[in-house]
Amino acid sequence: MMAEAQAGERHESKLQWQMLAGFALGLALGLVVHFQAGGADWVKTVTTYVTGPLGQLFLRLLFMLVIPLLFSALVVGIAEMGEIRSLRRVGLRTLLLTIVVSSIAVLISIGVVNLLQPGAGVSRAAADAMVADAGSGASAILERSAKTPSGVEALLAIVPSNVISAMSANDILAVMFFALFFGIGIMLTAGNRHVETLKSAIEGVFEVSMKLIGLVIRLAPIAVFCFMFNLAALFGWELLISLSRYVGVVLLALGAQMFLVFPLLLILFARRNPVTFFRETAPASVMAFSTASSNATLPTALRVAESRLKLHPRVSRFVLTIGATANQNGTAMFEGVTVLFLAQFFSVELSFVQQLTVMAVCILGGIGTAGVPAGSLPVVALILGMVGVPVEGIGLILGVDRFLDMCRTVLNVIGDLVLATVVSAGEREPADTATGGD
């Protein structure tokens, strides 16, 4: 198993370098073409018949897998929370705090993006041209976004009258609602032999989907090259300026959650010194940053919680295990900022309600998919289509995704430890009696 894990890490590292190479090469060639060839016919021929279709193939493969991936991940993630019933008070407090902290993360992300406008300033004509070119292939989903209902109709539309139709229409909110409802049903009927068989089958769908996603991601270096070549050839230096702004805004949002929100939670609800807390959790931070994986960091986080933070073992084990899949502030903030940034980049106006919807979907989309290399990529792609943003824009962020992935994983892991600390602070009884039986 250790050898397999090391081989997987080496493969992931190699893939990240290949994606970075594709990003750099596509950007460089695209810039050369932008300034030397301009609107030459041969450039349009290459982007229309070579780089465009290759990028669209990658997106189509992602869209093909994203619905079964999201459905199975959400169902399994909710079903596995059945332990909450036995933990009662601890489970309820964990869920409430997760909702509160995630809501704060949502507001921070929306506020920072709207205040700093990292995607603004791009040539409107070029953006309109990109939007116009996105009408075929995987971006055909954009046609559905124009028909998105509003007001009471939008609220009712979340509940699908036909889940199969919702899946075929890529109605992500309706599919997520059904998955949440279905997962709660499995959780409430846990222990039934047939239900356990069904749960195992859905877990199998998740495993197969993730395996296929892993195969598709191997095409990412080629897709990144194609996306960046097309974008750079069209936007020129405006692309690099907006990209640097985007990275800065993501880091600012993550930093605000890490160094403002988390310390306040520790002081107000756990009576902990934030400086001491961050010093004690340093091993988990280093592991999270180096591996960019919440799952890989979980053993270290558990050890830190028990040996350094001196938390109730069974409280910390429950909260950290649930948090590794459900409490993903960093992932939700990254995905939300990315979607809002690309909406600004392509001059797609989103109302405040639409922005809140995007962030809510990002929070739900993180359940069950955290800790998986490039696991957020399909979620971002589908949300882009949902709000009418050209999904080709995802190529913009793939080249810098590895570094941002490392940063958001640190926030995810530290957020779980903060949550465990706050929940544990409310448990005054001995660990064996505070959380009930197994």
TORKOL-4160 file (C-alpha; in steps of 0.2 Angstrom, whole numbers, padded with zeros to 4 digits, m for minus):
438
<pt num="1" X="0000" Y="0000" Z="0000"/>
<pt num="2" X="0014" Y="0012" Z="0004"/>
<pt num="3" X="0022" Y="0009" Z="m0013"/>
<pt num="4" X="0006" Y="0012" Z="m0021"/>
<pt num="5" X="0003" Y="0028" Z="m0012"/>
<pt num="6" X="0021" Y="0034" Z="m0016"/>
<pt num="7" X="0018" Y="0029" Z="m0035"/>
<pt num="8" X="0002" Y="0039" Z="m0034"/>
<pt num="9" X="0011" Y="0054" Z="m0027"/>
<pt num="10" X="0024" Y="0053" Z="m0040"/>
<pt num="11" X="0011" Y="0052" Z="m0054"/>
<pt num="12" X="0002" Y="0067" Z="m0047"/>
<pt num="13" X="0018" Y="0077" Z="m0046"/>
<pt num="14" X="0022" Y="0073" Z="m0064"/>
<pt num="15" X="0005" Y="0077" Z="m0070"/>
<pt num="16" X="0006" Y="0094" Z="m0061"/>
<pt num="17" X="0022" Y="0098" Z="m0070"/>
<pt num="18" X="0015" Y="0093" Z="m0086"/>
<pt num="19" X="0000" Y="0104" Z="m0084"/>
<pt num="20" X="0012" Y="0119" Z="m0079"/>
<pt num="21" X="0022" Y="0115" Z="m0095"/>
<pt num="22" X="0006" Y="0115" Z="m0106"/>
<pt num="23" X="0000" Y="0131" Z="m0097"/>
<pt num="24" X="0017" Y="0140" Z="m0100"/>
<pt num="25" X="0019" Y="0134" Z="m0118"/>
<pt num="26" X="0001" Y="0138" Z="m0123"/>
<pt num="27" X="0002" Y="0155" Z="m0115"/>
<pt num="28" X="0019" Y="0159" Z="m0124"/>
<pt num="29" X="0013" Y="0153" Z="m0141"/>
<pt num="30" X="m0003" Y="0162" Z="m0139"/>
<pt num="31" X="0005" Y="0179" Z="m0135"/>
<pt num="32" X="0017" Y="0177" Z="m0150"/>
<pt num="33" X="0002" Y="0174" Z="m0161"/>
<pt num="34" X="m0008" Y="0188" Z="m0153"/>
<pt num="35" X="0005" Y="0201" Z="m0157"/>
<pt num="36" X="0013" Y="0194" Z="m0173"/>
<pt num="37" X="m0002" Y="0186" Z="m0183"/>
<pt num="38" X="m0017" Y="0196" Z="m0175"/>
<pt num="39" X="m0033" Y="0190" Z="m0184"/>
<pt num="40" X="m0025" Y="0180" Z="m0197"/>
<pt num="41" X="m0035" Y="0167" Z="m0206"/>
<pt num="42" X="m0024" Y="0153" Z="m0201"/>
<pt num="43" X="m0025" Y="0157" Z="m0183"/>
<pt num="44" X="m0044" Y="0156" Z="m0184"/>
<pt num="45" X="m0042" Y="0139" Z="m0193"/>
<pt num="46" X="m0031" Y="0132" Z="m0180"/>
<pt num="47" X="m0042" Y="0138" Z="m0165"/>
<pt num="48" X="m0058" Y="0132" Z="m0174"/>
<pt num="49" X="m0052" Y="0115" Z="m0180"/>
<pt num="50" X="m0037" Y="0110" Z="m0169"/>
<pt num="51" X="m0035" Y="0118" Z="m0152"/>
<pt num="52" X="m0054" Y="0121" Z="m0150"/>
<pt num="53" X="m0060" Y="0104" Z="m0153"/>
<pt num="54" X="m0046" Y="0096" Z="m0142"/>
<pt num="55" X="m0051" Y="0107" Z="m0127"/>
<pt num="56" X="m0070" Y="0104" Z="m0130"/>
<pt num="57" X="m0066" Y="0085" Z="m0130"/>
<pt num="58" X="m0059" Y="0087" Z="m0113"/>
<pt num="59" X="m0074" Y="0097" Z="m0107"/>
<pt num="60" X="m0086" Y="0084" Z="m0114"/>
<pt num="61" X="m0078" Y="0070" Z="m0105"/>
<pt num="62" X="m0079" Y="0080" Z="m0088"/>
<pt num="63" X="m0097" Y="0084" Z="m0091"/>
<pt num="64" X="m0100" Y="0066" Z="m0095"/>
<pt num="65" X="m0094" Y="0061" Z="m0078"/>
<pt num="66" X="m0098" Y="0075" Z="m0067"/>
<pt num="67" X="m0117" Y="0071" Z="m0063"/>
<pt num="68" X="m0113" Y="0053" Z="m0057"/>
<pt num="69" X="m0098" Y="0060" Z="m0047"/>
<pt num="70" X="m0108" Y="0073" Z="m0038"/>
<pt num="71" X="m0123" Y="0062" Z="m0035"/>
<pt num="72" X="m0114" Y="0048" Z="m0028"/>
<pt num="73" X="m0102" Y="0059" Z="m0018"/>
<pt num="74" X="m0116" Y="0069" Z="m0010"/>
<pt num="75" X="m0126" Y="0053" Z="m0006"/>
<pt num="76" X="m0112" Y="0044" Z="0002"/>
<pt num="77" X="m0106" Y="0059" Z="0011"/>
<pt num="78" X="m0123" Y="0062" Z="0019"/>
<pt num="79" X="m0126" Y="0044" Z="0022"/>
<pt num="80" X="m0110" Y="0042" Z="0032"/>
<pt num="81" X="m0116" Y="0056" Z="0044"/>
<pt num="82" X="m0127" Y="0043" Z="0052"/>
<pt num="83" X="m0115" Y="0043" Z="0066"/>
<pt num="84" X="m0122" Y="0060" Z="0071"/>
<pt num="85" X="m0137" Y="0052" Z="0078"/>
<pt num="86" X="m0127" Y="0043" Z="0091"/>
<pt num="87" X="m0116" Y="0058" Z="0095"/>
<pt num="88" X="m0131" Y="0069" Z="0097"/>
<pt num="89" X="m0125" Y="0085" Z="0104"/>
<pt num="90" X="m0108" Y="0084" Z="0097"/>
<pt num="91" X="m0115" Y="0080" Z="0080"/>
<pt num="92" X="m0128" Y="0094" Z="0080"/>
<pt num="93" X="m0115" Y="0107" Z="0086"/>
<pt num="94" X="m0103" Y="0101" Z="0072"/>
<pt num="95" X="m0116" Y="0104" Z="0059"/>
<pt num="96" X="m0122" Y="0121" Z="0065"/>
<pt num="97" X="m0104" Y="0127" Z="0066"/>
<pt num="98" X="m0100" Y="0121" Z="0049"/>
<pt num="99" X="m0115" Y="0130" Z="0042"/>
<pt num="100" X="m0110" Y="0146" Z="0051"/>
<pt num="101" X="m0092" Y="0146" Z="0046"/>
<pt num="102" X="m0096" Y="0141" Z="0028"/>
<pt num="103" X="m0108" Y="0155" Z="0027"/>
<pt num="104" X="m0095" Y="0167" Z="0033"/>
<pt num="105" X="m0083" Y="0160" Z="0020"/>
<pt num="106" X="m0096" Y="0163" Z="0007"/>
<pt num="107" X="m0099" Y="0181" Z="0012"/>
<pt num="108" X="m0080" Y="0185" Z="0012"/>
<pt num="109" X="m0078" Y="0177" Z="m0005"/>
<pt num="110" X="m0092" Y="0187" Z="m0013"/>
<pt num="111" X="m0086" Y="0203" Z="m0004"/>
<pt num="112" X="m0068" Y="0202" Z="m0009"/>
<pt num="113" X="m0072" Y="0198" Z="m0028"/>
<pt num="114" X="m0085" Y="0212" Z="m0029"/>
<pt num="115" X="m0074" Y="0224" Z="m0021"/>
<pt num="116" X="m0058" Y="0221" Z="m0030"/>
<pt num="117" X="m0065" Y="0215" Z="m0047"/>
<pt num="118" X="m0050" Y="0204" Z="m0052"/>
<pt num="119" X="m0058" Y="0200" Z="m0069"/>
<pt num="120" X="m0063" Y="0217" Z="m0074"/>
<pt num="121" X="m0054" Y="0228" Z="m0087"/>
<pt num="122" X="m0053" Y="0215" Z="m0101"/>
<pt num="123" X="m0058" Y="0220" Z="m0118"/>
<pt num="124" X="m0077" Y="0219" Z="m0119"/>
<pt num="125" X="m0076" Y="0215" Z="m0138"/>
<pt num="126" X="m0064" Y="0201" Z="m0135"/>
<pt num="127" X="m0074" Y="0194" Z="m0121"/>
<pt num="128" X="m0090" Y="0195" Z="m0132"/>
<pt num="129" X="m0081" Y="0186" Z="m0146"/>
<pt num="130" X="m0076" Y="0172" Z="m0133"/>
<pt num="131" X="m0094" Y="0170" Z="m0127"/>
<pt num="132" X="m0100" Y="0169" Z="m0145"/>
<pt num="133" X="m0087" Y="0156" Z="m0149"/>
<pt num="134" X="m0093" Y="0146" Z="m0134"/>
<pt num="135" X="m0110" Y="0141" Z="m0142"/>
<pt num="136" X="m0104" Y="0123" Z="m0148"/>
<pt num="137" X="m0098" Y="0108" Z="m0140"/>
<pt num="138" X="m0098" Y="0107" Z="m0121"/>
<pt num="139" X="m0103" Y="0125" Z="m0120"/>
<pt num="140" X="m0120" Y="0121" Z="m0127"/>
<pt num="141" X="m0125" Y="0120" Z="m0109"/>
<pt num="142" X="m0124" Y="0139" Z="m0109"/>
<pt num="143" X="m0140" Y="0139" Z="m0119"/>
<pt num="144" X="m0149" Y="0132" Z="m0104"/>
<pt num="145" X="m0143" Y="0145" Z="m0092"/>
<pt num="146" X="m0152" Y="0159" Z="m0102"/>
<pt num="147" X="m0169" Y="0150" Z="m0097"/>
<pt num="148" X="m0165" Y="0149" Z="m0078"/>
<pt num="149" X="m0180" Y="0154" Z="m0068"/>
<pt num="150" X="m0180" Y="0167" Z="m0055"/>
<pt num="151" X="m0189" Y="0172" Z="m0039"/>
<pt num="152" X="m0202" Y="0159" Z="m0033"/>
<pt num="153" X="m0200" Y="0149" Z="m0048"/>
<pt num="154" X="m0181" Y="0147" Z="m0045"/>
<pt num="155" X="m0185" Y="0141" Z="m0027"/>
<pt num="156" X="m0197" Y="0128" Z="m0033"/>
<pt num="157" X="m0186" Y="0122" Z="m0047"/>
<pt num="158" X="m0173" Y="0116" Z="m0034"/>
<pt num="159" X="m0185" Y="0102" Z="m0031"/>
<pt num="160" X="m0185" Y="0091" Z="m0047"/>
<pt num="161" X="m0202" Y="0084" Z="m0053"/>
<pt num="162" X="m0192" Y="0071" Z="m0063"/>
<pt num="163" X="m0174" Y="0068" Z="m0057"/>
<pt num="164" X="m0169" Y="0060" Z="m0073"/>
<pt num="165" X="m0174" Y="0075" Z="m0083"/>
<pt num="166" X="m0164" Y="0086" Z="m0071"/>
<pt num="167" X="m0149" Y="0075" Z="m0074"/>
<pt num="168" X="m0151" Y="0076" Z="m0093"/>
<pt num="169" X="m0153" Y="0095" Z="m0092"/>
<pt num="170" X="m0137" Y="0096" Z="m0081"/>
<pt num="171" X="m0148" Y="0105" Z="m0068"/>
<pt num="172" X="m0135" Y="0104" Z="m0054"/>
<pt num="173" X="m0146" Y="0112" Z="m0040"/>
<pt num="174" X="m0160" Y="0100" Z="m0043"/>
<pt num="175" X="m0148" Y="0085" Z="m0044"/>
<pt num="176" X="m0140" Y="0090" Z="m0028"/>
<pt num="177" X="m0156" Y="0092" Z="m0019"/>
<pt num="178" X="m0161" Y="0075" Z="m0024"/>
<pt num="179" X="m0144" Y="0068" Z="m0019"/>
<pt num="180" X="m0146" Y="0076" Z="m0002"/>
<pt num="181" X="m0163" Y="0070" Z="0001"/>
<pt num="182" X="m0158" Y="0052" Z="m0005"/>
<pt num="183" X="m0143" Y="0052" Z="0007"/>
<pt num="184" X="m0154" Y="0057" Z="0022"/>
<pt num="185" X="m0165" Y="0043" Z="0017"/>
<pt num="186" X="m0151" Y="0031" Z="0017"/>
<pt num="187" X="m0145" Y="0038" Z="0034"/>
<pt num="188" X="m0162" Y="0036" Z="0042"/>
<pt num="189" X="m0163" Y="0018" Z="0036"/>
<pt num="190" X="m0145" Y="0013" Z="0041"/>
<pt num="191" X="m0144" Y="m0005" Z="0046"/>
<pt num="192" X="m0156" Y="m0012" Z="0034"/>
<pt num="193" X="m0147" Y="m0026" Z="0023"/>
<pt num="194" X="m0155" Y="m0020" Z="0007"/>
<pt num="195" X="m0151" Y="m0002" Z="0011"/>
<pt num="196" X="m0133" Y="m0006" Z="0015"/>
<pt num="197" X="m0131" Y="m0015" Z="m0002"/>
<pt num="198" X="m0138" Y="0000" Z="m0011"/>
<pt num="199" X="m0126" Y="0011" Z="m0001"/>
<pt num="200" X="m0111" Y="0000" Z="m0007"/>
<pt num="201" X="m0117" Y="0001" Z="m0025"/>
<pt num="202" X="m0118" Y="0020" Z="m0024"/>
<pt num="203" X="m0100" Y="0020" Z="m0016"/>
<pt num="204" X="m0095" Y="0009" Z="m0031"/>
<pt num="205" X="m0102" Y="0022" Z="m0043"/>
<pt num="206" X="m0092" Y="0035" Z="m0034"/>
<pt num="207" X="m0076" Y="0025" Z="m0035"/>
<pt num="208" X="m0078" Y="0021" Z="m0054"/>
<pt num="209" X="m0082" Y="0040" Z="m0057"/>
<pt num="210" X="m0066" Y="0045" Z="m0048"/>
<pt num="211" X="m0056" Y="0032" Z="m0057"/>
<pt num="212" X="m0063" Y="0038" Z="m0074"/>
<pt num="213" X="m0060" Y="0056" Z="m0069"/>
<pt num="214" X="m0042" Y="0052" Z="m0065"/>
<pt num="215" X="m0040" Y="0045" Z="m0083"/>
<pt num="216" X="m0048" Y="0060" Z="m0090"/>
<pt num="217" X="m0037" Y="0072" Z="m0080"/>
<pt num="218" X="m0022" Y="0064" Z="m0089"/>
<pt num="219" X="m0028" Y="0074" Z="m0104"/>
<pt num="220" X="m0027" Y="0090" Z="m0094"/>
<pt num="221" X="m0009" Y="0095" Z="m0100"/>
<pt num="222" X="m0015" Y="0095" Z="m0118"/>
<pt num="223" X="m0031" Y="0103" Z="m0114"/>
<pt num="224" X="m0022" Y="0117" Z="m0104"/>
<pt num="225" X="m0011" Y="0120" Z="m0119"/>
<pt num="226" X="m0026" Y="0122" Z="m0130"/>
<pt num="227" X="m0036" Y="0133" Z="m0118"/>
<pt num="228" X="m0021" Y="0145" Z="m0115"/>
<pt num="229" X="m0016" Y="0146" Z="m0133"/>
<pt num="230" X="m0034" Y="0151" Z="m0138"/>
<pt num="231" X="m0036" Y="0163" Z="m0123"/>
<pt num="232" X="m0019" Y="0171" Z="m0125"/>
<pt num="233" X="m0021" Y="0173" Z="m0144"/>
<pt num="234" X="m0037" Y="0182" Z="m0141"/>
<pt num="235" X="m0034" Y="0193" Z="m0125"/>
<pt num="236" X="m0015" Y="0196" Z="m0125"/>
<pt num="237" X="m0007" Y="0204" Z="m0110"/>
<pt num="238" X="m0024" Y="0207" Z="m0102"/>
<pt num="239" X="m0024" Y="0188" Z="m0098"/>
<pt num="240" X="m0009" Y="0189" Z="m0087"/>
<pt num="241" X="m0014" Y="0204" Z="m0078"/>
<pt num="242" X="m0031" Y="0197" Z="m0074"/>
<pt num="243" X="m0023" Y="0180" Z="m0069"/>
<pt num="244" X="m0011" Y="0189" Z="m0057"/>
<pt num="245" X="m0026" Y="0198" Z="m0049"/>
<pt num="246" X="m0036" Y="0182" Z="m0048"/>
<pt num="247" X="m0022" Y="0173" Z="m0038"/>
<pt num="248" X="m0020" Y="0188" Z="m0027"/>
<pt num="249" X="m0039" Y="0188" Z="m0023"/>
<pt num="250" X="m0040" Y="0170" Z="m0019"/>
<pt num="251" X="m0025" Y="0171" Z="m0007"/>
<pt num="252" X="m0033" Y="0187" Z="0001"/>
<pt num="253" X="m0050" Y="0178" Z="0004"/>
<pt num="254" X="m0041" Y="0162" Z="0011"/>
<pt num="255" X="m0030" Y="0173" Z="0022"/>
<pt num="256" X="m0045" Y="0183" Z="0029"/>
<pt num="257" X="m0054" Y="0166" Z="0034"/>
<pt num="258" X="m0038" Y="0159" Z="0041"/>
<pt num="259" X="m0031" Y="0174" Z="0051"/>
<pt num="260" X="m0047" Y="0184" Z="0055"/>
<pt num="261" X="m0062" Y="0172" Z="0056"/>
<pt num="262" X="m0053" Y="0157" Z="0064"/>
<pt num="263" X="m0044" Y="0167" Z="0078"/>
<pt num="264" X="m0061" Y="0175" Z="0082"/>
<pt num="265" X="m0069" Y="0158" Z="0084"/>
<pt num="266" X="m0055" Y="0152" Z="0095"/>
<pt num="267" X="m0055" Y="0167" Z="0106"/>
<pt num="268" X="m0074" Y="0168" Z="0108"/>
<pt num="269" X="m0079" Y="0150" Z="0109"/>
<pt num="270" X="m0064" Y="0140" Z="0114"/>
<pt num="271" X="m0054" Y="0153" Z="0125"/>
<pt num="272" X="m0039" Y="0148" Z="0115"/>
<pt num="273" X="m0024" Y="0159" Z="0111"/>
<pt num="274" X="m0023" Y="0159" Z="0092"/>
<pt num="275" X="m0004" Y="0161" Z="0091"/>
<pt num="276" X="m0002" Y="0146" Z="0102"/>
<pt num="277" X="m0015" Y="0136" Z="0092"/>
<pt num="278" X="m0007" Y="0140" Z="0075"/>
<pt num="279" X="0010" Y="0135" Z="0083"/>
<pt num="280" X="0003" Y="0118" Z="0089"/>
<pt num="281" X="m0005" Y="0114" Z="0072"/>
<pt num="282" X="0010" Y="0118" Z="0062"/>
<pt num="283" X="0014" Y="0100" Z="0058"/>
<pt num="284" X="m0004" Y="0098" Z="0050"/>
<pt num="285" X="m0001" Y="0114" Z="0041"/>
<pt num="286" X="0015" Y="0108" Z="0033"/>
<pt num="287" X="0008" Y="0091" Z="0029"/>
<pt num="288" X="m0007" Y="0099" Z="0021"/>
<pt num="289" X="0003" Y="0112" Z="0011"/>
<pt num="290" X="0016" Y="0099" Z="0004"/>
<pt num="291" X="0003" Y="0085" Z="0000"/>
<pt num="292" X="m0012" Y="0097" Z="m0006"/>
<pt num="293" X="m0023" Y="0083" Z="0001"/>
<pt num="294" X="m0035" Y="0084" Z="0016"/>
<pt num="295" X="m0036" Y="0065" Z="0016"/>
<pt num="296" X="m0018" Y="0062" Z="0016"/>
<pt num="297" X="m0016" Y="0075" Z="0031"/>
<pt num="298" X="m0030" Y="0067" Z="0041"/>
<pt num="299" X="m0018" Y="0055" Z="0051"/>
<pt num="300" X="m0007" Y="0070" Z="0056"/>
<pt num="301" X="m0022" Y="0081" Z="0060"/>
<pt num="302" X="m0029" Y="0067" Z="0072"/>
<pt num="303" X="m0012" Y="0066" Z="0080"/>
<pt num="304" X="m0010" Y="0085" Z="0082"/>
<pt num="305" X="m0028" Y="0086" Z="0090"/>
<pt num="306" X="m0025" Y="0073" Z="0103"/>
<pt num="307" X="m0006" Y="0075" Z="0107"/>
<pt num="308" X="m0004" Y="0094" Z="0105"/>
<pt num="309" X="m0021" Y="0102" Z="0107"/>
<pt num="310" X="m0027" Y="0089" Z="0120"/>
<pt num="311" X="m0044" Y="0088" Z="0113"/>
<pt num="312" X="m0057" Y="0074" Z="0118"/>
<pt num="313" X="m0051" Y="0060" Z="0107"/>
<pt num="314" X="m0068" Y="0054" Z="0101"/>
<pt num="315" X="m0074" Y="0071" Z="0099"/>
<pt num="316" X="m0059" Y="0076" Z="0088"/>
<pt num="317" X="m0060" Y="0060" Z="0078"/>
<pt num="318" X="m0078" Y="0062" Z="0074"/>
<pt num="319" X="m0076" Y="0081" Z="0069"/>
<pt num="320" X="m0060" Y="0079" Z="0059"/>
<pt num="321" X="m0066" Y="0063" Z="0050"/>
<pt num="322" X="m0083" Y="0072" Z="0045"/>
<pt num="323" X="m0074" Y="0088" Z="0042"/>
<pt num="324" X="m0062" Y="0080" Z="0029"/>
<pt num="325" X="m0077" Y="0078" Z="0018"/>
<pt num="326" X="m0090" Y="0091" Z="0023"/>
<pt num="327" X="m0081" Y="0106" Z="0031"/>
<pt num="328" X="m0071" Y="0112" Z="0015"/>
<pt num="329" X="m0070" Y="0131" Z="0017"/>
<pt num="330" X="m0055" Y="0133" Z="0007"/>
<pt num="331" X="m0061" Y="0122" Z="m0008"/>
<pt num="332" X="m0078" Y="0132" Z="m0007"/>
<pt num="333" X="m0070" Y="0149" Z="m0007"/>
<pt num="334" X="m0058" Y="0144" Z="m0021"/>
<pt num="335" X="m0072" Y="0137" Z="m0032"/>
<pt num="336" X="m0083" Y="0152" Z="m0029"/>
<pt num="337" X="m0070" Y="0165" Z="m0032"/>
<pt num="338" X="m0065" Y="0156" Z="m0048"/>
<pt num="339" X="m0082" Y="0156" Z="m0055"/>
<pt num="340" X="m0085" Y="0174" Z="m0050"/>
<pt num="341" X="m0069" Y="0179" Z="m0057"/>
<pt num="342" X="m0072" Y="0171" Z="m0074"/>
<pt num="343" X="m0089" Y="0179" Z="m0074"/>
<pt num="344" X="m0081" Y="0196" Z="m0073"/>
<pt num="345" X="m0068" Y="0191" Z="m0086"/>
<pt num="346" X="m0081" Y="0186" Z="m0099"/>
<pt num="347" X="m0092" Y="0201" Z="m0094"/>
<pt num="348" X="m0106" Y="0189" Z="m0088"/>
<pt num="349" X="m0117" Y="0199" Z="m0075"/>
<pt num="350" X="m0122" Y="0189" Z="m0060"/>
<pt num="351" X="m0134" Y="0196" Z="m0047"/>
<pt num="352" X="m0131" Y="0194" Z="m0029"/>
<pt num="353" X="m0143" Y="0180" Z="m0027"/>
<pt num="354" X="m0134" Y="0171" Z="m0042"/>
<pt num="355" X="m0118" Y="0173" Z="m0033"/>
<pt num="356" X="m0125" Y="0166" Z="m0017"/>
<pt num="357" X="m0131" Y="0152" Z="m0027"/>
<pt num="358" X="m0114" Y="0149" Z="m0034"/>
<pt num="359" X="m0106" Y="0149" Z="m0017"/>
<pt num="360" X="m0120" Y="0137" Z="m0010"/>
<pt num="361" X="m0117" Y="0125" Z="m0024"/>
<pt num="362" X="m0098" Y="0126" Z="m0021"/>
<pt num="363" X="m0100" Y="0121" Z="m0002"/>
<pt num="364" X="m0112" Y="0106" Z="m0007"/>
<pt num="365" X="m0100" Y="0101" Z="m0021"/>
<pt num="366" X="m0086" Y="0099" Z="m0009"/>
<pt num="367" X="m0094" Y="0086" Z="0001"/>
<pt num="368" X="m0086" Y="0069" Z="m0003"/>
<pt num="369" X="m0074" Y="0075" Z="m0016"/>
<pt num="370" X="m0061" Y="0083" Z="m0005"/>
<pt num="371" X="m0044" Y="0076" Z="m0005"/>
<pt num="372" X="m0045" Y="0069" Z="m0022"/>
<pt num="373" X="m0033" Y="0077" Z="m0035"/>
<pt num="374" X="m0042" Y="0089" Z="m0047"/>
<pt num="375" X="m0058" Y="0084" Z="m0038"/>
<pt num="376" X="m0065" Y="0102" Z="m0039"/>
<pt num="377" X="m0062" Y="0103" Z="m0058"/>
<pt num="378" X="m0078" Y="0095" Z="m0063"/>
<pt num="379" X="m0088" Y="0105" Z="m0051"/>
<pt num="380" X="m0081" Y="0122" Z="m0057"/>
<pt num="381" X="m0084" Y="0117" Z="m0075"/>
<pt num="382" X="m0102" Y="0113" Z="m0072"/>
<pt num="383" X="m0106" Y="0128" Z="m0061"/>
<pt num="384" X="m0098" Y="0139" Z="m0075"/>
<pt num="385" X="m0110" Y="0132" Z="m0087"/>
<pt num="386" X="m0125" Y="0134" Z="m0075"/>
<pt num="387" X="m0122" Y="0153" Z="m0074"/>
<pt num="388" X="m0118" Y="0155" Z="m0092"/>
<pt num="389" X="m0099" Y="0158" Z="m0091"/>
<pt num="390" X="m0089" Y="0150" Z="m0105"/>
<pt num="391" X="m0081" Y="0134" Z="m0098"/>
<pt num="392" X="m0066" Y="0136" Z="m0109"/>
<pt num="393" X="m0061" Y="0149" Z="m0096"/>
<pt num="394" X="m0056" Y="0135" Z="m0084"/>
<pt num="395" X="m0040" Y="0134" Z="m0093"/>
<pt num="396" X="m0035" Y="0151" Z="m0086"/>
<pt num="397" X="m0034" Y="0143" Z="m0068"/>
<pt num="398" X="m0026" Y="0126" Z="m0072"/>
<pt num="399" X="m0009" Y="0132" Z="m0073"/>
<pt num="400" X="m0009" Y="0140" Z="m0056"/>
<pt num="401" X="m0021" Y="0128" Z="m0048"/>
<pt num="402" X="m0007" Y="0117" Z="m0039"/>
<pt num="403" X="m0001" Y="0132" Z="m0029"/>
<pt num="404" X="m0018" Y="0137" Z="m0024"/>
<pt num="405" X="m0023" Y="0119" Z="m0021"/>
<pt num="406" X="m0009" Y="0118" Z="m0008"/>
<pt num="407" X="m0015" Y="0135" Z="0000"/>
<pt num="408" X="m0033" Y="0130" Z="0001"/>
<pt num="409" X="m0029" Y="0113" Z="0008"/>
<pt num="410" X="m0021" Y="0121" Z="0023"/>
<pt num="411" X="m0036" Y="0131" Z="0026"/>
<pt num="412" X="m0047" Y="0116" Z="0025"/>
<pt num="413" X="m0036" Y="0106" Z="0037"/>
<pt num="414" X="m0034" Y="0120" Z="0050"/>
<pt num="415" X="m0053" Y="0124" Z="0048"/>
<pt num="416" X="m0057" Y="0106" Z="0053"/>
<pt num="417" X="m0045" Y="0108" Z="0068"/>
<pt num="418" X="m0053" Y="0125" Z="0073"/>
<pt num="419" X="m0070" Y="0116" Z="0072"/>
<pt num="420" X="m0064" Y="0102" Z="0083"/>
<pt num="421" X="m0057" Y="0113" Z="0096"/>
<pt num="422" X="m0073" Y="0124" Z="0097"/>
<pt num="423" X="m0084" Y="0108" Z="0098"/>
<pt num="424" X="m0072" Y="0100" Z="0111"/>
<pt num="425" X="m0072" Y="0116" Z="0122"/>
<pt num="426" X="m0091" Y="0113" Z="0125"/>
<pt num="427" X="m0088" Y="0095" Z="0131"/>
<pt num="428" X="m0085" Y="0097" Z="0150"/>
<pt num="429" X="m0088" Y="0079" Z="0154"/>
<pt num="430" X="m0075" Y="0065" Z="0152"/>
<pt num="431" X="m0072" Y="0060" Z="0134"/>
<pt num="432" X="m0080" Y="0043" Z="0137"/>
<pt num="433" X="m0097" Y="0050" Z="0143"/>
<pt num="434" X="m0097" Y="0066" Z="0133"/>
<pt num="435" X="m0100" Y="0058" Z="0116"/>
<pt num="436" X="m0111" Y="0043" Z="0121"/>
<pt num="437" X="m0107" Y="0025" Z="0115"/>
<pt num="438" X="m0100" Y="0019" Z="0099"/>
